[in-house]
Amino acid sequence: MQSSELNAPERNWYLAGTLAVLAVTVFRVGFLLIDKTDLFVDESQYWLWSRDLDFGYYSKPPLIAWVIRLTTELAHSNAIFWVRLPAPLFHFATALILGLLGRNLFGARTAFWVMLSYISMPAVTLGSAVISTDTIMAPFFSLALLFYFRLLEEGKAVDALLTGLMVGVAFLAKYAGIYFLICAALAAVFVPSARPSWRHALLIGLAFLALTTPNIIWNVLNDLSTFEHTLDNADWVRGNSDGLSLKYLKLAEFFFSQFGVFGPILFGTLLACTVRRIPTTARIIVFFSVPIIAIVCVQALLSKAYANWAVAAYFGGTVVVVAMLMDRHMRLLKTSVWIGMVAALALPVLTSIAYDVSIDGEKPALKRLLGREKMSRDILQAADRLKADVIVARSRDILADLFYTGRHADVRIRSIRPDGRPRNYYQLRFPFENDGTDEKVLLVSHRNDVQCEGRAMMPESEIATQGGALHGSSLYVYLVRPACIDDRADH
């Protein structure tokens, strides 16, 4: 490990990296001001969580809601810009932290390329345009790495304490933060120099538990809703009567998607690090990266896995890959950064002209982030025109934006009550209750054959969905009596 003291040339390298990632971040924030996209369904849900601060929520731990609440309160605004602003800022902080880690382990010149590689990583480019739990986890997972390697080098109890606290905060951002403890245990088994003392390991564990216990208690008091949601994602755990089947195509889809998440050159180099002889410090970092990918690969093989589920692998992964490329393949590293920077600068521009860019000439390239606000406003206008007291829908996509776009509306918004256990936050917290009053209910449905008390209903109107997230589908609104919602008219 390199000394943390910097001479003048090293300071210049680190300053240059800091200025470079600052410039990219300012660019991103500037274009965020003129971003034309709507909040994605998850973003709208996180915003809704932020209106009711708690120690946990249906599917995620609480930190993202706390962060959004902080920025919107400081700004006195719930505009999309303020909801998303933490995203580029958190990635900027993460780049600086990983730069410090790279500097401490391999030198300041490595830190420069670590910062540039991280800020231009495809996952970071996308993660700077939308707010997500991965983004909120990133700086704290990276700080845990920074303090842990300092603990291994200097053996100070304060670093053990800080490591445990940062892992705890990462866990409160996304439960994938627990990967840090799993990876640290694996590294300790296979690399003698990665073994902290038992006293320091205990201190890490106690600090972690001190921060995460409120969320654990919240889960216990709320029927383990987050745990149940996790089992829904890892549905092979629940078992089924047909036996366990292996999803080789899902595994291949996830694995090859990682070339797009991390970048083709960086991911290919990380794979090479698993078979090459590399220095001990680099080998320890690999244990904080490759096992995460392996765990998610198993999940993909048994059920499914989204491309971002292994993103925690690429905090330490960036540092080790840059160090290895600088040793032998500097030209490849520069190529990787240039490719990443082109995308990093192109995406913010694309979001500012989102409705004008199409791949097939029919729908916008970013259609998943478009059309949601217009859809909600059309539904809200229909509710106002028909004097509806409550809007009811089954779709999580529709409900998420209705709550955000309709935050100042006078109409209530509710989910159709589920048969059995709630499968999303809206079913859990906002189910429609038929209290016996004769209120007017506006039912939003994808179906044009809704039945109410044994007879077919005619839709009041059709909601336009072309050119947006629901492009190609139909959406109808019906004015119904509360009893029809109890009859599960939208089945």
Buried (B, 14 or more C-beta within 10 A) or exposed (E): BBEEEBEEEBEBBBEBBBEBBBEBBEBBBEBBEEBBBBBBBBBBBBBBBBBEEEBBBBBBBBBBBBBBBEBBEEEEEBEBBBBBBBBBBBBBBBBBBBBBBBBBBBBBBBBBBBBBBBBBBBBBBBBBBBBBBBBBBBBBBBBBBBBBBBBBBEEEEEBBBBBBBBBBBBBBBBBBBBBBBBBBEBBBEEBEEBBBEEEBBEBBBEBBEEBBEBBBEBBEEBEEBBBBBEEBBBEBEEEEEEEEEEBEEBBEBBBEBBBEBBBBBBBBBBBBBEEEEBBEBBBBBBBBBBBBBEBBBEBBBBBBBBBBBBBBBBBBBBBBBBBBBBBEBEEBBBBBBEBBBEBBBEBBEBBBEBBEEEEEEEBBBBBBBBBBBBBBBBBBEBBEEBEBBBBBBBBBBBBBBBBBBBEEBEBBBBBBBBEEEBBBBBBBBBBBEBEEEEEBBBBBBBBBEBBBEEEEBEBBBEBBBEBBBBBEEBBBBBBBBBBBBBBEBBE
